[in-house]
Amino acid sequence: MHPLPGREGAGEKLKLCLELRKVQDIFTNRDTRVETTKQVESALAQTANLTNITSAVLRQYPSVLPMLRMATAPPIARDRLIGLAGVSPNLVKTMEVNQRIPPRMERTAVDTRSGAHWSDNYTPS
């Protein structure tokens, strides 16, 4: 007799649920890896393999920001980037989540806040 009446087969059902969860995680993780790989490849193309990181590129391709944060060693947390760059949290969040510049933010504000004064004139040696 099963220790809990009315629970016959509960252990087998639990095992099956756990196996199905593993399969689901495998597909989810694979899909995530594929999507992330596409985003990184796109960001590398848009920044000329990280040799052209300017405010103009960030304005045109705000979706590169998460990849740029992760390309540092160690990766920079979003809040840390906001503090180091002295930019609005809304600017970074909108660029990363919505993949665009906030619509009410003027171009000069984006240039000033993203360090355009040095980055547009920077040439790697």
Phi, psi and omega in degrees: 000142179289140183302329178245108181304138180083001182249021180299133178083001181296322179297319179294321178296320179296316178300317179297317178299319179295320178296317178297323178296319178298316179298317179299317179297321179299312181293318180297313180296320179296315178299319178296316179298316180297313180296317179296319178300317178298318180295319180293315178301318179296315180296321178295320178294319183289338179252014181052055181055046176068017178261354181226078179248096182234170177296328178296318178294318179295324177293317183287323183231069181299341181291350179282344185304313179300321179293321179296321178297320183283343181281349178277161179236113353286163178303144181269127176293153182304313181297323179294319177300316179301315180292316181293320183276343181066038181251167179290135174304326179297321180299309182295315181298315181295321178295318183281314186278312184265353179055046177203167174275142178306131188298331182269359182273125180290154181302318181297325178293320178295315180299314181295316184286335181265007177078031184300333184297328177256325187288327180289339181256001183279130175236123180297142181271000000 
